[in-house]
Protein backbone atom coordinates (compact mmCIF):
# COMPACT_ATOMS: atom_id res chain seq x y z
CA UNK A 1 0.00 0.00 0.00
CA UNK A 2 1.29 3.43 -0.93
CA UNK A 3 1.67 5.93 1.88
CA UNK A 4 0.88 9.60 1.39
CA UNK A 5 3.37 11.88 3.10
CA UNK A 6 2.00 15.26 4.10
CA UNK A 7 4.21 18.16 3.13
CA UNK A 8 4.02 21.16 5.45
CA UNK A 9 4.92 23.39 2.52
CA UNK A 10 1.90 22.34 0.43
CA UNK A 11 -0.49 25.37 0.27
CA UNK A 12 -3.71 23.34 0.17
CA UNK A 13 -2.67 20.98 2.93
CA UNK A 14 -5.44 20.09 5.36
CA UNK A 15 -5.03 21.95 8.63
CA UNK A 16 -5.23 19.67 11.63
CA UNK A 17 -6.98 20.71 14.82
CA UNK A 18 -4.66 21.37 17.75
CA UNK A 19 -4.14 18.47 20.08
CA UNK A 20 -6.34 18.30 23.15
CA UNK A 21 -4.75 19.33 26.41
CA UNK A 22 -3.88 16.73 29.04
CA UNK A 23 -5.92 16.95 32.19
CA UNK A 24 -4.40 16.40 35.64
CA UNK A 25 -6.22 13.06 35.87
CA UNK A 26 -4.56 11.71 32.79
CA UNK A 27 -7.60 12.16 30.53
CA UNK A 28 -7.98 14.38 27.52
CA UNK A 29 -9.80 17.71 27.42
CA UNK A 30 -11.11 19.48 24.33
CA UNK A 31 -9.65 22.88 23.52
CA UNK A 32 -11.65 25.58 25.30
CA UNK A 33 -13.29 23.14 27.69
CA UNK A 34 -12.99 24.02 31.32
CA UNK A 35 -12.21 21.53 34.07
CA UNK A 36 -14.29 23.52 36.58
CA UNK A 37 -17.75 21.87 36.82
CA UNK A 38 -19.37 25.02 38.14
CA UNK A 39 -18.00 27.13 35.30
CA UNK A 40 -19.05 24.49 32.76
CA UNK A 41 -22.59 24.36 34.17
CA UNK A 42 -22.81 28.14 34.08
CA UNK A 43 -21.73 28.14 30.43
CA UNK A 44 -24.34 25.50 29.53
CA UNK A 45 -27.06 27.52 31.27
CA UNK A 46 -25.98 30.67 29.43
CA UNK A 47 -26.16 28.95 26.03
CA UNK A 48 -29.50 27.36 26.89
CA UNK A 49 -30.94 30.73 27.90
CA UNK A 50 -29.59 32.43 24.77
CA UNK A 51 -30.99 29.78 22.42
CA UNK A 52 -34.39 29.76 24.12
CA UNK A 53 -34.70 33.54 24.09
CA UNK A 54 -33.57 33.75 20.45
CA UNK A 55 -36.10 31.15 19.28
CA UNK A 56 -38.87 32.99 21.11
CA UNK A 57 -37.75 36.29 19.56
CA UNK A 58 -37.66 34.85 16.04
CA UNK A 59 -41.08 33.22 16.51
CA UNK A 60 -42.81 36.32 17.84
CA UNK A 61 -41.17 38.52 15.20
CA UNK A 62 -42.88 36.38 12.56
CA UNK A 63 -46.25 36.53 14.41
CA UNK A 64 -46.12 32.77 14.84
CA UNK A 65 -47.89 31.15 17.76
CA UNK A 66 -46.29 28.51 19.95
CA UNK A 67 -48.58 25.75 18.66
CA UNK A 68 -48.05 26.88 15.08
CA UNK A 69 -44.28 26.60 15.35
CA UNK A 70 -44.60 23.30 17.20
CA UNK A 71 -46.72 21.83 14.41
CA UNK A 72 -44.40 23.15 11.68
CA UNK A 73 -41.27 21.79 13.36
CA UNK A 74 -42.70 18.46 14.50
CA UNK A 75 -42.22 18.96 18.25
CA UNK A 76 -44.83 19.31 20.96
CA UNK A 77 -45.92 22.75 22.12
CA UNK A 78 -44.98 21.77 25.67
CA UNK A 79 -41.44 20.85 24.71
CA UNK A 80 -41.08 24.02 22.65
CA UNK A 81 -42.27 26.03 25.64
CA UNK A 82 -39.58 24.38 27.76
CA UNK A 83 -36.94 25.31 25.16
CA UNK A 84 -38.03 28.94 25.08
CA UNK A 85 -38.09 29.14 28.87
CA UNK A 86 -34.53 27.73 28.98
CA UNK A 87 -35.61 24.63 30.88
CA UNK A 88 -34.14 22.29 28.25
CA UNK A 89 -31.64 22.50 25.40
CA UNK A 90 -32.86 21.09 22.06
CA UNK A 91 -30.84 18.44 20.27
CA UNK A 92 -29.15 19.36 17.01
CA UNK A 93 -31.80 17.58 14.94
CA UNK A 94 -34.62 19.32 16.82
CA UNK A 95 -32.89 22.68 16.48
CA UNK A 96 -32.53 22.15 12.72
CA UNK A 97 -36.27 21.42 12.44
CA UNK A 98 -37.20 24.49 14.47
CA UNK A 99 -34.92 26.74 12.40
CA UNK A 100 -36.32 25.31 9.17
CA UNK A 101 -39.84 26.14 10.37
CA UNK A 102 -38.67 29.68 11.21
CA UNK A 103 -36.88 29.99 7.83
CA UNK A 104 -33.58 30.95 9.46
CA UNK A 105 -30.11 29.43 9.54
CA UNK A 106 -29.16 27.47 12.66
CA UNK A 107 -26.38 29.96 13.39
CA UNK A 108 -28.93 32.74 13.85
CA UNK A 109 -30.21 31.30 17.13
CA UNK A 110 -26.73 31.68 18.59
CA UNK A 111 -26.49 35.34 17.62
CA UNK A 112 -27.11 37.92 20.31
CA UNK A 113 -30.71 39.12 20.15
CA UNK A 114 -31.49 42.68 19.18
CA UNK A 115 -31.11 44.80 16.07
CA UNK A 116 -28.12 44.19 13.84
CA UNK A 117 -26.86 46.55 11.17
CA UNK A 118 -25.73 45.33 7.77
CA UNK A 119 -23.71 47.87 5.83
CA UNK A 120 -23.47 47.61 2.03
CA UNK A 121 -20.92 49.97 0.50
CA UNK A 122 -21.63 51.28 -2.98
CA UNK A 123 -18.66 49.31 -4.29
CA UNK A 124 -20.02 46.14 -2.66
CA UNK A 125 -23.48 46.17 -4.23
CA UNK A 126 -24.58 43.10 -6.14
CA UNK A 127 -25.10 44.24 -9.75
CA UNK A 128 -27.30 42.48 -12.31
CA UNK A 129 -27.00 43.87 -15.84
CA UNK A 130 -29.39 43.09 -18.69
CA UNK A 131 -27.79 44.77 -21.74
CA UNK A 132 -30.33 43.44 -24.23
CA UNK A 133 -33.15 44.92 -22.13
CA UNK A 134 -31.40 48.20 -21.32
CA UNK A 135 -31.70 47.63 -17.56
CA UNK A 136 -29.19 47.44 -14.70
CA UNK A 137 -30.17 46.49 -11.15
CA UNK A 138 -28.05 47.22 -8.06
CA UNK A 139 -29.12 45.57 -4.80
CA UNK A 140 -28.76 48.07 -1.95
CA UNK A 141 -29.66 45.91 1.03
CA UNK A 142 -28.37 42.77 2.75
CA UNK A 143 -31.20 41.49 4.93
CA UNK A 144 -30.27 38.02 6.29
CA UNK A 145 -33.94 37.26 6.90
CA UNK A 146 -34.80 38.00 3.25
CA UNK A 147 -37.89 39.87 4.40
CA UNK A 148 -36.94 43.15 2.72
CA UNK A 149 -34.97 44.15 -0.34
CA UNK A 150 -34.24 47.51 -1.97
CA UNK A 151 -32.98 47.69 -5.56
CA UNK A 152 -31.76 50.69 -7.57
CA UNK A 153 -32.70 50.17 -11.22
CA UNK A 154 -31.40 52.08 -14.23
CA UNK A 155 -33.51 52.11 -17.41
CA UNK A 156 -31.88 53.25 -20.65
CA UNK A 157 -34.07 54.94 -23.28
CA UNK A 158 -36.36 52.22 -24.73
CA UNK A 159 -35.33 49.92 -21.87
CA UNK A 160 -38.01 47.41 -20.93
CA UNK A 161 -38.60 44.31 -18.82
CA UNK A 162 -40.14 42.72 -21.92
CA UNK A 163 -43.55 42.54 -23.50
CA UNK A 164 -44.77 39.75 -21.22
CA UNK A 165 -45.95 40.83 -17.73
CA UNK A 166 -44.43 38.82 -14.88
CA UNK A 167 -44.39 38.65 -11.06
CA UNK A 168 -41.31 38.35 -8.81
CA UNK A 169 -42.98 36.30 -6.10
CA UNK A 170 -42.91 39.11 -3.55
CA UNK A 171 -45.94 40.08 -1.50
CA UNK A 172 -45.66 43.85 -1.88
CA UNK A 173 -43.65 46.06 -4.22
CA UNK A 174 -43.10 49.80 -4.32
CA UNK A 175 -41.51 51.83 -7.09
CA UNK A 176 -40.03 55.27 -6.33
CA UNK A 177 -38.94 57.15 -9.45
CA UNK A 178 -35.77 59.17 -8.90
CA UNK A 179 -35.11 60.44 -12.39
CA UNK A 180 -36.83 60.42 -15.77
CA UNK A 181 -40.14 58.75 -16.51
CA UNK A 182 -41.40 55.18 -16.59
CA UNK A 183 -44.52 53.33 -17.63
CA UNK A 184 -45.73 50.49 -15.41
CA UNK A 185 -48.48 48.17 -16.63
CA UNK A 186 -50.39 46.22 -13.98
CA UNK A 187 -52.92 43.90 -15.55
CA UNK A 188 -55.29 46.18 -17.50
CA UNK A 189 -54.03 49.33 -15.74
CA UNK A 190 -51.19 51.51 -16.93
CA UNK A 191 -49.36 54.05 -14.79
CA UNK A 192 -47.12 56.80 -16.18
CA UNK A 193 -44.66 57.75 -13.45
CA UNK A 194 -42.49 60.83 -13.17
CA UNK A 195 -39.60 61.70 -10.86
CA UNK A 196 -40.93 61.85 -7.31
CA UNK A 197 -43.86 59.50 -7.92
CA UNK A 198 -44.31 56.33 -5.87
CA UNK A 199 -46.37 53.32 -6.96
CA UNK A 200 -47.22 50.54 -4.48
CA UNK A 201 -48.92 47.32 -5.58
CA UNK A 202 -49.34 43.62 -4.72
CA UNK A 203 -46.25 41.72 -5.80
CA UNK A 204 -48.36 38.85 -7.11
CA UNK A 205 -49.85 41.12 -9.81
CA UNK A 206 -48.12 40.47 -13.16
CA UNK A 207 -46.55 43.68 -14.38
CA UNK A 208 -44.32 45.18 -17.04
CA UNK A 209 -42.01 48.20 -16.77
CA UNK A 210 -40.64 50.20 -19.68
CA UNK A 211 -38.98 53.49 -20.53
CA UNK A 212 -40.39 54.57 -23.89
CA UNK A 213 -38.79 58.00 -23.61
CA UNK A 214 -35.54 59.46 -24.95
CA UNK A 215 -33.92 60.04 -21.56
CA UNK A 216 -32.63 57.51 -18.97
CA UNK A 217 -34.69 56.76 -15.89
CA UNK A 218 -33.83 55.61 -12.38
CA UNK A 219 -36.15 53.96 -9.92
CA UNK A 220 -35.86 52.50 -6.42
CA UNK A 221 -37.71 49.21 -5.97
CA UNK A 222 -38.72 47.97 -2.53
CA UNK A 223 -39.67 44.30 -2.27
CA UNK A 224 -41.00 42.28 0.62
CA UNK A 225 -39.89 39.58 0.87
CA UNK A 226 -36.65 39.73 -1.11
CA UNK A 227 -36.66 38.61 -4.74
CA UNK A 228 -32.96 38.42 -5.69
N, C-alpha and C positions, 0 to 999 in steps of 0.2 A: 504494500500500500504506500502510495506517495504521501509525503508529509508536506504540508504548506507551512513555510516559515514566514512569520509576520516580520515585516521590515518597518522599523520605527520611522523611517524616512519617507514611507509611502504616504502621499497626501490624503488618499481616500481610505486610509486604514481605519478600521472600526475602533472607536474609543471605548476602552473598558472602564467600567465603574470602579471607583476606588475601593480598595479592600475594606471589609468591615473591621471595626476596632475590636480588640480583645477586651473582654470584660474581666474584672477581678476574679470572677468565679471560674474562669477558663472558657466561658461560652463566647459566642460571637454577638455583636451588637450592630445593627444597621446604622449607617451614617445618619446623624441627626437625631437618633433615638436616645432618649435620656434613661439613665438607670434609676432615677428617682421616681418611685411609684406615684407619689403625690403629684409631682410635676406632670407625669404622663397622664394621670387621670384628669388633671385640670385642662390639659391640652385637648383631650378627647371631648370633654364637656364643652369647651370653647368651639370646637369644630361642629359638634352636634347642634349647638345653639345657633351658629352662623348659618348652617345648612337649613335648619328648620325655619328660621326667620326669613331667609332668602326665598324659599319655596312659597311661603305664605305671601311675601311681597309680590312675587311674580304672578301668583294666582289671583290676588285681589286686583292687581294692576290690569289684568285681562278680564275683570268682572266675571270670574269663574267661581262658582260655588264649590264648597268642599266636596259634596257628593258628585258634582259634575266632573271634577278633576279625578276623583277616585274611580269613577266609572270609565273615564278615558284612559287611565293608566293601569287599570286592572288590579287595584288594591282596594281594601275596604276603607270606608270613610273614617272608621275608628282608628285604623292604623295610620292613615294620613294625618289625622288630628294629633296623634302621638308624635309623629315626625315634626309637625309644625310647632308643637309645644316643647320640642327638644327632649322628650321623654325617651325616644329611641332614635337610632341612626339607621337610615335605610341601607340595604345592601347595594352593591354596585348595579346589579341587574334591576332592582326596584327603582333606583335613582335614574337610570337610563330611561325607564318607562315613564316616570314622572316628567322628566325633562322633554321627552318626545311629545307628551300630551300638552306641555306648556309651549312647545315649539321654540325651545332654547337649547343651546349647547350645555353639556354637563358642567363645563368649566364656569358657566355663569352663576351657578348656585354657590360657588366658592368665592365669588367676588364680593367685596364689601358692599352692602346695600347703600342706596342713595344715588343721587344723580351723578352721571359720569359724562365728561365732555369729550367729544371726538372732533379733533381739529383736522380739517382738510385744506392744505395749502393749495393755492391756485395751480402750482406746478405739479401737484399730486392728484389732481382730478382725473377720474377715469373718463376717457374721451372715446366716443363712438361716432365715426364719420361715415356718411353715406353719400359719396361723391355723385353717384348717378341720380340721387334724389335731391341734391342740393341742400342737405341738412347735416348739421354737426351737433351732437349732444354732449354736454359736459356734466357729469354727476357731481353735485356740490356737497352732498351729505354722505355720512358713513354711519348709519344707524344699525347697530348690531342686532336689533330686534326686527329689522326689516318692516317696521310699521309706518315709516315715513321716508319719503325720498323727494329731493328737490333737484331738478335738472334745468340747466341753462341751454336752450336750443337756439341755433342760428339758422335762419332760412335765407338762402340766396334768392335773388329774383327768379321767379318761376319754380322755386323749390316746392316740393309737395311730398306728402306721405304716401301718395299713390291714389289711384282712382277708386280703390276698393276700401270702404270704411272698415275699421277694425277696432278691437278693444284690447287693452293691455292686461286686463285681469284685476285691476285695482278696484277698490270700492268707490272712491271719490277722487276726482281730478280737478285741478284749478289751473287756469292759464292766465298769467299776468304779462301783458305785452309791454316790453321795455322800449322798443324802438321799431318804427315802421308799422306796417299793417298786415293782418292775417285774416284769412277766411276759414272758419271752422264749421264743418257740416256735421250736425248731430241728427241722424235719422232723416226726417223730412224738413228739419229746421236748419237754417244757415245764419251764422253770426259773422258780421264784419267787424273785426276788432282793430282799434287804434291804440297807440301808445298811451298807457295809463289805464286801459280797460282790463277788467278781470272777469273771466268766465268760469263758473263752477258747475260741474255736472257729474252725474253718476258714471263711474268708470266702466260699468258694464254696457253703457250705450255705445254702439259702434260709431266711430267718428273718423273724419278725414280733415287734415289741416293742409293748407296751401298758401303760398305767397304769389298771387298772380300779378304783383306789381313790379315796378322797375327798380325799386330800392330794397336793400336787405332788411330783414326783420329779426328781432330778438325777442324771445319769450321765456319766462320762467314757468316751468311746470312743477306742480306739487302733486305727488301721488301718495295715497295711503290705501293699502300697504305699498311697499316698494315694488317696482316693476323690473328694474335692471338687476 
